[in-house]
Amino acid sequence: MTKFETLGLDQPLLDAISDLGFETPSEVQEKSIPILLEKDTDLVALAQTGTGKTAAFGFPMIQKINAESRTTQGLILSPTRELCLQITNELKLYSKYVKGLNVVAIYGGASITEQANQIKRGAQIVVATPGRMKDMIGRNMVDISKIDYCVLDEADEMLNMGFYEDIKDILSNTPEEKLTWLFSATMPKEVASIAKKFMVQPVEITVGTKNAGAATVQHEYYMVGGRDRYAALKRLADANPGIFSVVFCRTKRDTQRVAEKLIEDGYNAGALHGDLSQNQRDMVMNAFRKKQVQMLVATDVAARGIDVDDVTHVINYQLPDEIETYTHRSGRTGRAGKSGISMVIITRSELRKIKSIETKIKQDFIQKQIPSGIEICEIQLYHLANKIKETKVNKEIDDYLPAIYDVLEGIDRDELIKKMVSVEFTQFFNYYNKTKDLNSTDTGK
């Protein structure tokens, strides 16, 4: 088994790795780090999100940069504000024992003057979103004419978001002799065009199969009538009591509507889409990371900054138009070696799309049935019993026990258990008792 010590990293980085508890490098780290340390070469790395890409380019960049010089030597472009901040925070953790190294985040929605001042004070590495970086170049607030290294992280996502011209403009302000390291989950023609125009004979590495989904993700589809999507979504949530999920909708309107209905129905849900202010998006994402929101309903564009390792399920409320978009969606779960499930709610008319996705990602979908009301009641009953069993007793309750014993006097053990369980179980039974079968038997239209 490969260890970080064998990859050629200096002791300050190894000390930081030890502090972070990293034991063995991921596949993309094992393949990328030695190449980037030993060779002055451009690199194209195809790897899914959640595979450890930040460390794959971050460790080599930190090691190669001259921390004694205050000149900006490394530029990292990422698609969203959230990802920009996350990369910056991770690089700061990696470089904690590298004296004098400064990493600055440049993104929209914050003071451009303050960001410019941070760069003036000295920033060897700048992590930026394309829009804000182009703006700052135009105002002469940042100088990237002497950089040695440029990383394009989630290149396909940046181009999907319409940053092709911005990236070309930014790269045209960098020296030709710099090294460019491109990381992408997929290789659409726009990414290939950037590589051809701005890179010289790049080394290419692929983690997993090209265009394939992560092996840790199980793909499932559920076929329902067109009017039953929301009811199906609720049942899938109720059938998985510990769910921590991202629910994808095609439009901002559907995203808001589905999130509002889930909240009305008592779920810990939140919406993430482009019509929200930056402050609203930050609040929702912070709540999601803290697991105060269990079901994050999002559009594809808004979800591009999500980098949370513990997502148990991705639910496709509607299928996207592009197969590559499905690959990105499903990549939000099954990260960092954990297993995950990608669920798709479809009508019969969309079955052909499932076959196309199977061919592209080289993985089979499992057709599953939407659970019946009685099955959900059973799942919830056992979940509640286990929850009671695993609950740690709060010692603060001791002072109140005598009064509680008085209230419950005369109720035997079996009756008490039935009453306790019924407190929560009854709401599910009342809702699901005699509900219809949602599984499609018609044309699905």
C-alpha positions as CSV (number, residue, x, y, z in Angstrom):
1,M,0.0,0.0,0.0
2,T,1.4,3.4,-1.1
3,K,2.2,5.9,1.7
4,F,2.5,9.7,1.3
5,E,6.2,9.3,2.4
6,T,7.0,7.6,-0.9
7,L,5.6,10.3,-3.2
8,G,8.5,12.7,-2.8
9,L,6.8,15.3,-0.5
10,D,9.0,17.4,1.9
11,Q,8.7,17.1,5.7
12,P,6.6,20.2,6.3
13,L,3.9,18.8,4.1
14,L,4.2,15.3,5.6
15,D,3.8,16.9,9.1
16,A,0.6,18.6,7.9
17,I,-0.7,15.4,6.4
18,S,-0.1,13.6,9.7
19,D,-2.0,16.3,11.5
20,L,-4.9,15.9,9.1
21,G,-5.0,12.2,9.7
22,F,-4.4,11.2,6.0
23,E,-3.0,7.7,5.9
24,T,-2.8,6.6,2.2
25,P,-3.1,8.7,-0.9
26,S,-6.1,8.4,-3.2
27,E,-5.7,7.1,-6.7
28,V,-5.6,10.6,-8.2
29,Q,-3.0,11.7,-5.6
30,E,-0.9,8.7,-6.1
31,K,-0.8,9.2,-9.9
32,S,-0.5,13.0,-10.0
33,I,1.8,14.0,-7.1
34,P,5.0,12.2,-8.3
35,I,4.6,13.5,-11.9
36,L,4.0,17.1,-10.8
37,L,6.9,17.0,-8.3
38,E,9.5,15.3,-10.6
39,K,8.6,16.8,-14.0
40,D,8.0,20.3,-15.3
41,T,5.0,19.3,-17.4
42,D,1.4,20.2,-18.2
43,L,-1.1,17.7,-16.9
44,V,-4.7,16.6,-17.8
45,A,-6.3,14.6,-15.0
46,L,-9.8,13.0,-15.4
47,A,-11.2,12.3,-12.0
48,Q,-14.6,12.5,-10.4
49,T,-15.3,15.0,-7.6
50,G,-14.6,13.7,-4.1
51,T,-11.5,11.8,-5.1
52,G,-9.0,14.1,-3.4
53,K,-8.1,16.4,-6.3
54,T,-7.3,19.4,-4.2
55,A,-4.4,17.6,-2.5
56,A,-3.3,16.1,-5.8
57,F,-2.4,19.6,-7.2
58,G,-2.1,21.4,-3.8
59,F,0.8,19.5,-2.4
60,P,3.0,19.8,-5.5
61,M,2.2,23.5,-5.9
62,I,2.9,24.3,-2.2
63,Q,6.2,22.4,-2.4
64,K,7.4,24.1,-5.7
65,I,6.5,27.6,-4.7
66,N,9.2,29.9,-3.3
67,A,7.6,31.1,0.0
68,E,10.4,33.7,0.5
69,S,9.2,35.6,-2.6
70,R,5.9,37.6,-2.2
71,T,5.2,37.4,-5.9
72,T,2.1,35.6,-7.0
73,Q,3.4,32.3,-8.4
74,G,0.3,30.0,-8.5
75,L,-3.2,30.6,-9.8
76,I,-6.1,28.2,-9.2
77,L,-9.4,28.8,-11.0
78,S,-12.5,27.1,-9.7
79,P,-16.2,27.4,-10.8
80,T,-17.9,28.7,-7.7
81,R,-17.4,30.9,-4.7
82,E,-18.0,27.9,-2.3
83,L,-15.4,25.7,-4.0
84,C,-13.0,28.6,-4.2
85,L,-13.2,29.1,-0.4
86,Q,-13.0,25.4,0.3
87,I,-9.8,25.0,-1.8
88,T,-8.3,28.0,0.0
89,N,-9.0,26.6,3.4
90,E,-7.6,23.2,2.4
91,L,-4.4,24.8,1.0
92,K,-3.9,26.7,4.3
93,L,-4.2,23.5,6.2
94,Y,-1.7,21.7,3.9
95,S,0.8,24.6,4.2
96,K,0.6,25.2,8.0
97,Y,4.3,24.4,8.4
98,V,5.5,26.3,5.4
99,K,6.7,29.6,6.8
100,G,5.6,32.7,4.9
101,L,3.2,31.1,2.4
102,N,0.0,33.0,1.9
103,V,-3.1,31.8,0.0
104,V,-5.8,34.3,-0.9
105,A,-9.3,33.6,-2.2
106,I,-10.8,35.9,-4.9
107,Y,-14.5,35.6,-5.6
108,G,-17.7,37.6,-6.2
109,G,-20.1,38.7,-3.5
110,A,-17.3,40.2,-1.3
111,S,-15.3,43.4,-1.3
112,I,-13.1,43.6,-4.3
113,T,-11.0,46.3,-2.7
114,E,-10.3,44.1,0.4
115,Q,-9.3,41.2,-1.9
116,A,-7.0,43.5,-3.9
117,N,-5.4,44.6,-0.6
118,Q,-4.8,41.0,0.5
119,I,-3.0,40.4,-2.8
120,K,-0.9,43.5,-2.4
121,R,0.3,42.3,1.0
122,G,1.7,39.2,-0.7
123,A,-0.1,36.1,-2.0
124,Q,2.0,33.4,-3.5
125,I,-1.1,31.4,-4.4
126,V,-4.4,33.0,-5.6
127,V,-7.6,30.8,-5.7
128,A,-10.2,32.5,-7.8
129,T,-13.5,32.3,-9.7
130,P,-13.2,33.2,-13.3
131,G,-15.6,36.2,-13.2
132,R,-13.9,38.0,-10.3
133,M,-10.4,37.2,-11.6
134,K,-11.2,38.7,-15.0
135,D,-12.7,41.8,-13.3
136,M,-9.6,42.3,-11.2
137,I,-7.3,41.9,-14.1
138,G,-9.3,44.5,-16.0
139,R,-8.8,46.9,-13.1
140,N,-5.1,46.2,-12.7
141,M,-5.7,44.9,-9.2
142,V,-3.8,41.6,-9.7
143,D,-0.7,40.7,-11.6
144,I,-0.6,37.1,-12.9
145,S,2.1,37.8,-15.6
146,K,4.8,36.0,-13.7
147,I,3.0,32.9,-12.4
148,D,4.7,29.5,-12.7
149,Y,1.7,27.3,-12.2
150,C,-2.0,27.5,-13.2
151,V,-4.7,24.9,-12.1
152,L,-8.1,24.7,-13.8
153,D,-10.1,22.8,-11.3
154,E,-13.5,21.2,-12.4
155,A,-12.8,22.6,-15.8
156,D,-15.9,21.0,-17.3
157,E,-18.0,22.7,-14.7
158,M,-16.5,26.1,-15.4
159,L,-17.2,25.7,-19.1
160,N,-20.7,24.5,-18.4
161,M,-21.3,27.7,-16.5
162,G,-20.3,29.8,-19.5
163,F,-16.7,30.8,-18.4
164,Y,-15.0,29.7,-21.7
165,E,-14.2,33.3,-22.9
166,D,-13.3,34.4,-19.3
167,I,-10.8,31.5,-19.0
168,K,-9.3,32.3,-22.4
169,D,-8.9,36.0,-21.4
170,I,-7.3,35.1,-18.0
171,L,-4.9,32.6,-19.5
172,S,-3.8,35.1,-22.2
173,N,-2.5,37.3,-19.3
174,T,-0.3,34.5,-18.0
175,P,3.2,33.6,-19.3
176,E,3.5,31.0,-22.0
177,E,6.1,29.0,-20.1
178,K,3.9,28.4,-17.1
179,L,2.8,24.9,-16.2
180,T,-1.0,24.2,-16.5
181,W,-2.6,21.4,-14.6
182,L,-6.2,20.7,-15.7
183,F,-8.6,18.6,-13.5
184,S,-12.0,17.6,-14.9
185,A,-14.6,14.9,-14.3
186,T,-15.4,14.7,-18.0
187,M,-13.7,15.8,-21.3
188,P,-16.3,17.6,-23.4
189,K,-15.0,19.4,-26.6
190,E,-14.7,22.7,-24.8
191,V,-12.3,21.3,-22.3
192,A,-10.3,19.6,-25.0
193,S,-10.2,23.0,-26.8
194,I,-8.7,24.8,-23.8
195,A,-6.1,22.0,-23.4
196,K,-5.1,22.2,-27.0
197,K,-4.8,26.0,-27.0
198,F,-3.0,26.6,-23.7
199,M,-1.2,23.3,-22.9
200,V,2.0,21.7,-24.4
201,Q,2.0,17.9,-24.7
202,P,0.3,17.4,-21.3
203,V,0.7,14.1,-19.5
204,E,-2.8,12.5,-19.2
205,I,-4.0,10.4,-16.3
206,T,-7.5,8.9,-15.8
207,V,-8.8,7.8,-12.4
208,G,-11.3,5.1,-13.0
209,T,-12.9,4.6,-16.4
210,K,-13.3,7.7,-18.6
211,N,-16.8,9.1,-18.3
212,A,-17.7,6.4,-15.9
213,G,-19.5,7.0,-12.6
214,A,-17.9,6.3,-9.3
215,A,-17.7,2.6,-8.4
216,T,-19.0,3.5,-4.9
217,V,-22.3,4.7,-6.2
218,Q,-25.3,2.4,-6.7
219,H,-27.8,3.7,-9.4
220,E,-31.5,3.1,-9.0
221,Y,-34.6,4.2,-10.9
222,Y,-38.2,4.3,-9.8
223,M,-41.0,4.6,-12.4
224,V,-44.1,6.5,-11.5
225,G,-46.9,8.4,-13.1
226,G,-46.1,12.0,-14.0
227,R,-48.3,13.5,-11.2
228,D,-46.8,11.3,-8.5
229,R,-43.2,12.6,-8.5
230,Y,-43.5,14.5,-5.3
231,A,-45.4,11.7,-3.5
232,A,-42.6,9.3,-4.6
233,L,-39.9,11.7,-3.3
234,K,-41.6,11.8,0.1
235,R,-41.8,8.0,0.3
236,L,-38.1,7.6,-0.7
237,A,-37.2,10.0,2.1
238,D,-39.4,8.3,4.6
239,A,-38.0,4.9,3.6
240,N,-34.5,6.1,4.4
241,P,-34.8,7.7,7.9
242,G,-31.1,8.6,8.1
243,I,-31.1,10.3,4.7
244,F,-28.7,13.2,4.0
245,S,-29.3,14.1,0.4
246,V,-29.2,16.4,-2.5
247,V,-32.4,16.5,-4.6
248,F,-31.9,17.8,-8.1
249,C,-34.6,19.7,-10.1
250,R,-34.3,21.1,-13.6
251,T,-35.5,24.6,-12.9
252,K,-35.3,27.3,-10.2
253,R,-39.0,27.4,-9.9
254,D,-39.3,23.6,-9.3
255,T,-36.5,23.7,-6.9
256,Q,-38.2,26.4,-4.8
257,R,-41.6,24.7,-5.0
258,V,-40.3,21.2,-4.0
259,A,-38.3,22.6,-1.1
260,E,-41.2,24.7,0.2
261,K,-43.5,21.6,0.0
262,L,-41.0,19.5,1.9
263,I,-40.7,22.1,4.6
264,E,-44.5,22.4,4.9
265,D,-44.6,18.6,5.3
266,G,-42.2,18.6,8.2
267,Y,-38.9,17.7,6.5
268,N,-35.6,19.5,7.3
269,A,-35.2,20.8,3.7
270,G,-33.7,23.9,2.0
271,A,-33.5,25.3,-1.5
272,L,-30.4,26.3,-3.4
273,H,-30.7,28.1,-6.7
274,G,-29.7,31.2,-8.6
275,D,-32.5,33.5,-7.5
276,L,-31.3,33.4,-3.9
277,S,-29.0,36.1,-2.7
278,Q,-25.4,35.1,-1.8
279,N,-26.2,35.5,1.9
280,Q,-29.2,33.2,1.5
281,R,-27.1,30.6,-0.3
282,D,-24.4,30.7,2.4
283,M,-27.0,30.2,5.1
284,V,-28.5,27.2,3.4
285,M,-25.1,25.6,2.7
286,N,-23.9,26.2,6.3
287,A,-27.1,24.5,7.5
288,F,-26.5,21.6,5.1
289,R,-22.9,21.1,6.2
290,K,-24.0,21.1,9.8
291,K,-26.8,18.6,8.8
292,Q,-29.5,20.9,10.1
293,V,-30.8,20.5,6.5
294,Q,-31.2,16.9,5.5
295,M,-32.6,17.4,2.1
296,L,-31.0,20.1,-0.1
297,V,-33.1,20.8,-3.2
298,A,-30.9,22.3,-5.8
299,T,-30.4,23.2,-9.5
300,D,-27.4,21.9,-11.3
301,V,-25.7,25.3,-11.5
302,A,-26.2,26.2,-7.8
303,A,-25.0,22.7,-6.7
304,R,-21.6,23.0,-8.4
305,G,-20.0,24.4,-5.3
306,I,-21.2,21.6,-3.0
307,D,-18.3,19.5,-1.7
308,V,-19.7,17.5,1.2
309,D,-18.4,14.0,1.8
310,D,-21.2,12.5,3.8
311,V,-24.1,12.7,1.3
312,T,-25.9,9.4,1.5
313,H,-28.3,9.9,-1.5
314,V,-28.6,11.9,-4.6
315,I,-32.2,12.0,-5.8
316,N,-32.9,13.1,-9.4
317,Y,-36.4,14.5,-9.1
318,Q,-36.1,15.1,-12.8
319,L,-33.5,13.8,-15.2
320,P,-31.1,16.4,-16.8
321,D,-30.8,16.9,-20.5
322,E,-27.1,16.0,-20.6
323,I,-25.7,12.6,-19.5
324,E,-22.5,14.4,-18.2
325,T,-24.8,16.4,-15.9
326,Y,-26.1,13.2,-14.5
327,T,-22.5,12.0,-13.9
328,H,-21.8,15.2,-11.9
329,R,-25.0,14.8,-9.9
330,S,-24.3,11.3,-8.9
331,G,-20.8,12.3,-8.0
332,R,-22.1,14.2,-5.1
333,T,-22.5,10.9,-3.2
334,G,-20.1,8.0,-2.8
335,R,-17.2,10.3,-2.0
336,A,-14.0,9.7,-0.1
337,G,-14.4,6.0,-0.4
338,K,-17.9,5.9,1.1
339,S,-20.8,4.2,-0.6
340,G,-23.8,6.2,-1.9
341,I,-27.0,5.8,-3.8
342,S,-28.2,7.8,-6.8
343,M,-32.0,7.6,-7.2
344,V,-33.9,8.6,-10.3
345,I,-37.6,9.2,-10.4
346,I,-38.9,8.7,-14.0
347,T,-42.0,8.2,-16.0
348,R,-42.2,5.3,-18.5
349,S,-41.4,7.7,-21.4
350,E,-38.0,8.5,-19.9
351,L,-36.9,4.9,-19.7
352,R,-34.8,5.3,-22.9
353,K,-32.7,7.9,-21.1
354,I,-31.8,5.5,-18.4
355,K,-30.4,3.1,-21.0
356,S,-28.4,5.9,-22.6
357,I,-26.9,6.8,-19.2
358,E,-26.1,3.2,-18.5
359,T,-24.1,2.9,-21.7
360,K,-22.2,6.2,-21.0
361,I,-21.3,5.6,-17.3
362,K,-20.7,1.8,-17.9
363,Q,-22.9,0.9,-14.9
364,D,-26.3,-0.7,-14.7
365,F,-29.3,0.9,-13.0
366,I,-31.4,-1.3,-10.6
367,Q,-35.2,-0.8,-11.1
368,K,-36.8,-0.6,-7.7
369,Q,-40.3,-0.2,-6.5
370,I,-41.5,2.8,-4.5
371,P,-42.2,1.4,-1.0
372,S,-45.8,0.9,0.0
373,G,-47.3,2.9,2.9
374,I,-47.2,-0.2,5.1
375,E,-43.5,-0.9,4.3
376,I,-42.6,2.7,5.2
377,C,-44.5,2.4,8.5
378,E,-42.5,-0.8,9.3
379,I,-39.2,0.9,8.4
380,Q,-40.0,3.9,10.6
381,L,-41.2,1.7,13.5
382,Y,-37.9,-0.2,13.6
383,H,-35.9,3.0,13.1
384,L,-37.7,4.5,16.1
385,A,-37.1,1.5,18.3
386,N,-33.4,1.5,17.4
387,K,-33.2,5.3,18.0
388,I,-34.6,4.8,21.5
389,K,-32.2,2.0,22.1
390,E,-29.1,4.0,21.0
391,T,-30.2,7.3,22.8
392,K,-27.8,8.2,25.6
393,V,-29.6,9.0,28.9
394,N,-29.3,12.6,30.0
395,K,-28.4,12.7,33.7
396,E,-30.1,16.0,34.0
397,I,-33.4,14.1,33.8
398,D,-32.8,12.4,37.2
399,D,-34.4,15.3,39.2
400,Y,-37.6,15.0,37.3
401,L,-37.9,11.2,37.4
402,P,-40.0,10.9,40.7
403,A,-42.7,13.1,39.2
404,I,-42.6,11.2,35.9
405,Y,-42.9,7.9,37.7
406,D,-46.0,9.3,39.5
407,V,-47.6,10.2,36.1
408,L,-46.8,6.8,34.6
409,E,-47.8,4.7,37.7
410,G,-50.0,1.8,36.8
411,I,-48.8,1.4,33.2
412,D,-47.1,-1.9,32.7
413,R,-43.9,-2.4,30.6
414,D,-45.5,-3.6,27.4
415,E,-48.1,-0.8,27.5
416,L,-45.5,1.8,28.1
417,I,-43.4,0.7,25.2
418,K,-46.4,0.8,22.9
419,K,-47.3,4.3,24.0
420,M,-43.8,5.6,23.6
421,V,-43.5,4.2,20.0
422,S,-47.0,5.3,19.1
423,V,-46.0,9.0,19.8
424,E,-44.1,9.1,16.5
425,F,-45.4,6.0,14.7
426,T,-49.1,7.1,14.6
427,Q,-48.4,10.1,12.3
428,F,-46.8,7.8,9.7
429,F,-49.6,5.3,10.0
430,N,-52.4,7.9,9.7
431,Y,-50.7,9.4,6.7
432,Y,-49.8,6.2,4.8
433,N,-52.7,3.9,5.8
434,K,-54.6,3.0,2.7
435,T,-52.4,5.1,0.4
436,K,-52.2,4.0,-3.3
437,D,-49.4,2.1,-5.1
438,L,-47.3,4.7,-6.8
439,N,-45.4,2.4,-9.1
440,S,-46.3,3.1,-12.8
441,T,-48.4,0.6,-14.7
442,D,-49.5,3.1,-17.3
443,T,-47.7,4.9,-20.1
444,G,-46.2,7.3,-17.5
445,K,-47.5,10.3,-19.4
